[in-house]
């Protein structure tokens, strides 16, 4: 099949940013796109808008509907090549490359071709920086696109868009299923916790029946460096599942960490609304932004405490107490001031067993839904590769 370089069938433009200090440049009617706006194929709105005077007096450029925008400089280029087509006269900043195909090339065909080459561009055409990455100069321009009649291009583009729309519908359905699984699990946890605490009239503060005894240690020391390290990022919200655990040395930890024991409850005090609570079955180190908690197990089960700290009942309290902070954070005094009705150990055990069965069913359903979603996410690449034989 005959091909042609994009440089020979498209014009490429760079953008610019109007001076932020001039109020009459901003909050106008013209969309001004930056990398944060390139999140879909159809680009109809941007977070920022500028005025006509900004277009006339700055380095930005006004482009016509049908112009392709590609992110050329951003940290997102570590894993994604955002591409979209504007549907109204628009402007864009210097971190974006604009592509205007000649009359013999359909913009949607060109944009879909570029999308099909995403993996190759990310692997071979991106200059890596410490935090921000950028496209290698002229790399996109040198890519070769199949040179076919424009009517055929439009047919291919229409077929691909229809296929990708079906895939997107399936993806959204799979994501909705995952959300519904979590909603059902949340309701189950809340129902059982409320039932358990409603069975008792004995009110206690958490500090009366639990404590923090873990000491801070230096993770670079030989006797701690190889211990498992747990941070909030390793804890799945609501379920408390531990993900991608590595040693403190592998995580490059240098600042002080809590030394916890197997069975301790790890509660993330930052952003309590995330509901990150875990009960590792191993000794290890955890972030200083977490509380390793032990209970008086003669009255309070560790497993019940984990569920209690995960519940809306406790989270509402934690959110209220931490809301005044710039970064929502529950301090130790607030944690131990939490009051609740203490169920009998028998009732706690029943609650833990029931929620355990809910968690097991939820995990099975979640794994199935995630597997389906993973397969769906691979389909666009396969569809585009087949269409452009790449």
C-alpha positions as CSV (number, residue, x, y, z in Angstrom):
1,X,0.0,0.0,0.0
2,X,1.3,3.4,-0.9
3,X,2.0,5.7,2.0
4,X,2.8,9.4,2.5
5,X,4.5,11.2,5.4
6,X,2.2,13.4,7.5
7,X,4.5,16.3,6.8
8,X,3.6,16.0,3.1
9,X,-0.2,16.0,3.6
10,X,-0.7,18.1,6.8
11,X,0.3,21.4,8.2
12,X,1.6,21.6,11.7
13,X,1.2,24.5,14.1
14,X,2.3,25.4,17.6
15,X,0.3,27.4,20.1
16,X,0.9,29.9,22.8
17,X,-0.4,31.4,26.1
18,X,-1.8,34.9,26.4
19,X,-0.3,37.0,29.2
20,X,-2.1,35.8,32.4
21,X,-1.8,39.3,33.9
22,X,-4.2,40.9,31.3
23,X,-7.8,40.4,32.4
24,X,-9.2,41.4,29.0
25,X,-7.4,38.4,27.5
26,X,-9.3,35.8,29.6
27,X,-12.9,34.6,30.2
28,X,-13.8,35.3,26.6
29,X,-15.8,33.2,24.2
30,X,-13.0,31.3,22.4
31,X,-11.9,27.9,23.8
32,X,-8.2,27.7,24.7
33,X,-7.0,24.1,25.0
34,X,-4.2,22.9,27.2
35,X,-3.2,19.2,27.8
36,X,-5.6,18.9,30.7
37,X,-8.5,19.4,28.2
38,X,-7.5,16.7,25.7
39,X,-9.4,13.8,27.2
40,X,-11.7,12.7,24.4
41,X,-11.8,12.5,20.6
42,X,-14.4,15.1,20.3
43,X,-13.1,18.5,21.7
44,X,-16.1,20.7,22.3
45,X,-15.1,22.6,25.4
46,X,-12.0,23.7,27.4
47,X,-11.6,24.8,31.0
48,X,-10.2,28.2,29.9
49,X,-11.5,30.6,27.3
50,X,-9.9,33.7,25.9
51,X,-11.0,36.8,24.0
52,X,-10.5,37.9,20.4
53,X,-8.0,40.6,21.5
54,X,-5.9,37.8,23.1
55,X,-5.8,36.0,19.8
56,X,-4.7,39.2,18.0
57,X,-2.0,40.2,20.6
58,X,-0.5,36.9,21.7
59,X,1.4,33.9,20.4
60,X,-1.6,31.6,20.5
61,X,-3.3,30.6,17.2
62,X,-6.9,30.4,16.2
63,X,-7.7,27.2,14.3
64,X,-10.8,26.0,12.4
65,X,-13.2,23.2,13.3
66,X,-11.7,19.9,12.2
67,X,-8.2,20.7,13.4
68,X,-6.5,17.9,15.2
69,X,-4.8,18.6,18.5
70,X,-2.1,16.3,19.9
71,X,-0.5,16.8,23.3
72,X,3.2,17.4,22.7
73,X,4.5,18.1,26.1
74,X,3.2,16.7,29.4
75,X,3.8,14.1,32.1
76,X,0.9,12.2,30.6
77,X,3.1,11.2,27.7
78,X,4.6,8.6,30.0
79,X,1.6,6.4,29.2
80,X,-0.9,8.1,26.9
81,X,-0.8,10.2,23.7
82,X,-3.9,12.4,23.9
83,X,-5.5,13.2,20.6
84,X,-8.7,15.0,19.7
85,X,-10.5,17.1,17.0
86,X,-11.9,20.6,17.8
87,X,-15.5,21.2,16.7
88,X,-15.5,25.0,16.8
89,X,-12.9,27.7,16.2
90,X,-10.4,27.2,19.0
91,X,-7.0,28.2,20.4
92,X,-4.4,26.2,22.2
93,X,-1.2,26.5,24.3
94,X,2.4,25.8,23.5
95,X,2.3,22.2,24.9
96,X,0.0,21.2,22.1
97,X,0.7,20.5,18.4
98,X,-2.1,21.3,15.9
99,X,-2.4,19.3,12.7
100,X,-4.4,20.6,9.7
101,X,-4.8,17.9,6.9
102,X,-4.8,19.0,3.3
103,X,-8.1,18.8,1.3
104,X,-7.2,15.3,0.2
105,X,-7.2,14.0,3.8
106,X,-10.0,13.5,6.2
107,X,-9.2,14.9,9.7
108,X,-11.0,12.0,11.5
109,X,-9.0,9.5,9.3
110,X,-5.7,11.2,10.2
111,X,-6.6,11.5,13.9
112,X,-7.6,7.8,14.1
113,X,-4.4,6.8,12.3
114,X,-2.4,8.7,14.9
115,X,-4.3,7.0,17.7
116,X,-3.5,3.6,16.1
117,X,0.2,4.6,16.4
118,X,0.1,5.6,20.0
119,X,2.2,2.7,21.4
120,X,4.9,3.3,18.8
121,X,5.0,7.0,19.4
122,X,5.2,6.6,23.2
123,X,8.0,4.0,22.8
124,X,10.1,5.7,20.1
125,X,9.0,9.3,19.8
126,X,8.9,10.7,23.4
127,X,11.8,12.4,25.1
128,X,11.7,11.5,28.8
129,X,12.2,14.1,31.5
130,X,12.2,13.9,35.3
131,X,8.5,14.7,35.4
132,X,7.5,16.2,32.1
133,X,7.9,14.4,28.7
134,X,7.8,15.8,25.2
135,X,7.4,14.5,21.6
136,X,10.7,14.4,19.8
137,X,10.9,17.1,17.2
138,X,9.4,16.1,13.8
139,X,8.7,12.6,15.0
140,X,4.9,12.9,14.3
141,X,5.6,14.6,11.0
142,X,7.7,11.7,9.7
143,X,5.0,9.1,10.4
144,X,3.6,7.6,7.2
145,X,-0.1,7.2,6.7
146,X,-1.8,5.0,4.0
147,X,-2.5,7.1,1.0
148,X,-6.0,6.2,-0.2
149,X,-8.9,8.2,-1.8
150,X,-10.7,10.5,0.6
151,X,-14.0,8.7,0.1
152,X,-12.4,5.5,1.3
153,X,-10.8,7.4,4.2
154,X,-14.2,8.7,5.3
155,X,-15.7,5.2,5.1
156,X,-12.9,3.8,7.3
157,X,-13.3,6.7,9.8
158,X,-17.1,6.2,10.0
159,X,-16.7,2.5,10.5
160,X,-14.0,2.9,13.2
161,X,-16.0,5.5,15.1
162,X,-19.0,3.3,15.1
163,X,-17.0,0.3,16.4
164,X,-15.2,2.4,19.0
165,X,-18.5,3.8,20.2
166,X,-19.8,0.3,20.8
167,X,-16.6,-0.5,22.8
168,X,-17.0,2.7,24.8
169,X,-20.6,1.8,25.7
170,X,-19.4,-1.6,26.9
171,X,-16.5,0.0,28.9
172,X,-18.9,2.3,30.6
173,X,-21.2,-0.6,31.4
174,X,-18.3,-2.6,33.0
175,X,-17.3,0.4,35.0
176,X,-20.8,0.9,36.2
177,X,-20.9,-2.7,37.3
178,X,-17.8,-2.2,39.4
179,X,-19.3,0.8,41.0
180,X,-22.5,-1.1,41.8
181,X,-20.5,-3.9,43.4
182,X,-18.8,-1.3,45.7
183,X,-22.2,0.3,46.5
184,X,-23.7,-3.1,47.4
185,X,-20.6,-3.9,49.6
186,X,-20.8,-0.5,51.3
187,X,-24.5,-1.0,52.1
188,X,-23.8,-4.5,53.5
189,X,-21.0,-3.2,55.7
190,X,-23.1,-0.3,57.0
191,X,-26.1,-2.4,57.7
192,X,-24.2,-4.9,59.7
193,X,-22.2,-2.3,61.7
194,X,-25.3,-0.4,62.5
195,X,-27.0,-3.6,63.6
196,X,-24.0,-4.5,65.8
197,X,-23.6,-1.2,67.6
198,X,-27.4,-0.9,68.0
199,X,-27.4,-4.1,70.1
200,X,-25.5,-2.5,72.9
201,X,-26.1,0.4,75.3
202,X,-22.5,0.5,76.6
203,X,-20.8,3.6,75.1
204,X,-17.0,3.9,74.9
205,X,-14.4,6.1,73.3
206,X,-12.1,4.4,70.9
207,X,-9.2,5.4,73.1
208,X,-10.7,3.4,76.0
209,X,-10.4,0.2,74.1
210,X,-7.4,0.7,71.7
211,X,-4.0,2.2,71.6
212,X,-1.0,3.0,69.3
213,X,2.3,1.6,70.6
214,X,4.3,1.4,67.3
215,X,7.6,3.2,67.3
216,X,9.1,5.2,64.5
217,X,12.2,3.6,62.9
218,X,14.6,4.5,60.1
219,X,13.8,2.4,57.1
220,X,17.3,2.7,55.7
221,X,18.7,0.6,58.6
222,X,19.6,-3.0,57.6
223,X,17.2,-4.6,60.1
224,X,14.2,-2.7,58.6
225,X,15.1,-2.0,54.9
226,X,13.8,-5.4,53.7
227,X,10.5,-5.3,55.7
228,X,7.3,-4.9,53.7
229,X,6.3,-1.2,53.4
230,X,2.6,-0.2,53.4
231,X,1.4,3.3,52.4
232,X,-2.1,4.6,51.7
233,X,-1.5,3.9,48.0
234,X,-1.2,0.2,48.7
235,X,-4.6,0.0,50.4
236,X,-7.8,-0.4,48.3
237,X,-10.6,1.9,49.5
238,X,-13.4,0.2,51.4
239,X,-12.2,-3.4,51.0
240,X,-8.8,-2.9,52.6
241,X,-7.1,-5.2,50.2
242,X,-3.3,-4.7,50.0
243,X,-1.9,-4.0,46.6
244,X,1.6,-4.1,45.1
245,X,3.5,-4.4,48.4
246,X,7.2,-4.0,48.2
247,X,10.0,-3.6,50.7
248,X,11.0,-0.2,52.2
249,X,14.2,-0.5,50.3
250,X,12.5,-1.2,47.0
251,X,10.2,1.8,47.6
252,X,13.2,4.0,48.3
253,X,12.0,5.0,51.8
254,X,14.3,7.3,53.8
255,X,12.1,9.1,56.4
256,X,10.8,7.6,59.6
257,X,8.2,4.9,59.4
258,X,6.0,3.1,62.0
259,X,7.1,-0.5,62.8
260,X,3.8,-2.5,63.0
261,X,3.0,-6.1,63.9
262,X,1.0,-8.6,62.0
263,X,-2.7,-8.1,62.8
264,X,-2.4,-4.4,63.6
265,X,-5.1,-2.2,62.1
266,X,-3.6,0.4,59.7
267,X,-5.7,3.5,59.3
268,X,-4.8,6.2,56.8
269,X,-5.4,9.5,58.6
270,X,-5.1,11.6,55.4
271,X,-8.3,12.2,53.4
272,X,-10.6,10.0,55.7
273,X,-13.3,10.0,53.0
274,X,-11.1,7.5,51.0
275,X,-11.7,4.9,53.8
276,X,-8.4,3.2,53.6
277,X,-8.1,0.6,56.4
278,X,-6.1,-2.6,56.3
279,X,-5.1,-5.5,58.6
280,X,-1.9,-7.0,57.3
281,X,-1.0,-10.6,58.2
282,X,2.7,-9.7,58.3
283,X,5.1,-7.5,60.3
284,X,6.3,-4.4,58.4
285,X,6.7,-0.6,58.1
286,X,3.9,1.8,57.4
287,X,3.8,5.5,56.5
288,X,3.9,8.0,59.3
289,X,0.6,9.2,57.8
290,X,-1.1,6.0,59.1
291,X,-2.0,4.9,62.5
292,X,-1.1,1.3,63.5
293,X,-3.8,0.5,66.1
294,X,-4.0,-2.4,68.6
295,X,-7.2,-3.1,70.6
296,X,-7.9,-4.6,74.0
297,X,-9.1,-7.8,72.5
298,X,-10.9,-8.8,75.6
299,X,-13.6,-6.3,74.6
300,X,-12.9,-5.2,71.1
301,X,-12.0,-7.5,68.1
302,X,-9.3,-6.2,65.8
303,X,-11.4,-7.4,62.8
304,X,-14.5,-5.6,64.1
305,X,-12.4,-2.4,64.5
306,X,-11.3,-2.6,60.9
307,X,-14.9,-2.8,59.7
308,X,-15.9,0.0,62.1
309,X,-13.2,2.3,60.8
310,X,-14.3,1.5,57.2
311,X,-18.0,2.3,57.9
312,X,-19.8,5.5,57.0
313,X,-20.7,5.8,60.7
314,X,-17.0,6.4,61.6
315,X,-16.1,8.1,58.2
316,X,-18.8,10.8,58.7
317,X,-17.3,11.5,62.1
318,X,-13.7,11.6,60.7
319,X,-14.7,13.8,57.8
320,X,-16.4,16.3,60.1
321,X,-13.4,16.5,62.5
322,X,-10.8,16.8,59.7
323,X,-12.7,19.2,57.4
324,X,-11.1,22.3,58.8
325,X,-7.7,21.2,57.8
326,X,-6.2,22.4,54.5
327,X,-5.4,18.7,53.9
328,X,-8.2,16.7,55.6
329,X,-6.4,14.8,58.3
330,X,-7.7,13.1,61.4
331,X,-5.3,13.6,64.3
332,X,-4.7,11.1,67.1
333,X,-6.8,12.9,69.7
334,X,-9.8,13.0,67.3
335,X,-9.3,9.4,66.5
336,X,-9.4,8.2,70.1
337,X,-12.3,10.6,71.0
338,X,-14.6,8.7,68.7
339,X,-17.6,7.4,70.7
340,X,-19.6,4.3,69.8
341,X,-21.7,1.6,71.4
342,X,-19.6,-1.4,72.1
343,X,-21.3,-4.7,71.0
344,X,-20.5,-8.0,72.8
345,X,-17.6,-10.0,71.4
346,X,-20.2,-12.5,70.1
347,X,-22.1,-9.9,68.2
348,X,-18.8,-8.5,66.8
349,X,-17.8,-12.0,65.7
350,X,-21.2,-12.5,63.9
351,X,-20.8,-9.1,62.2
352,X,-17.2,-9.9,61.0
353,X,-18.3,-13.3,59.7
354,X,-21.3,-11.9,57.7
355,X,-19.3,-9.0,56.2
356,X,-16.5,-11.5,55.5
357,X,-18.8,-13.4,53.3
358,X,-20.0,-10.2,51.6
359,X,-16.3,-9.3,50.9
360,X,-15.6,-12.7,49.4
361,X,-18.6,-12.5,47.1
362,X,-17.7,-8.9,46.2
363,X,-14.1,-9.8,45.4
364,X,-15.2,-12.6,43.1
365,X,-17.6,-10.3,41.3
366,X,-15.1,-7.5,41.2
367,X,-12.4,-9.8,39.7
368,X,-14.8,-10.9,37.0
369,X,-15.8,-7.3,36.1
370,X,-12.2,-6.1,36.1
371,X,-11.2,-9.0,33.8
372,X,-14.0,-8.0,31.4
373,X,-13.0,-4.3,31.6
374,X,-9.3,-5.3,30.9
375,X,-10.4,-7.1,27.7
376,X,-12.6,-4.2,26.7
377,X,-9.8,-1.7,27.1
378,X,-7.6,-3.7,24.7
379,X,-10.2,-3.7,21.9
380,X,-9.7,-0.1,20.6
381,X,-6.0,-0.8,20.0
382,X,-6.8,-4.1,18.2
383,X,-9.5,-2.5,16.1
384,X,-7.3,0.5,15.0
385,X,-4.3,-1.8,14.4
386,X,-6.4,-4.0,12.1
387,X,-7.8,-1.0,10.2
388,X,-4.4,0.5,9.6
389,X,-2.4,-2.8,9.5
390,X,0.1,-1.6,12.2
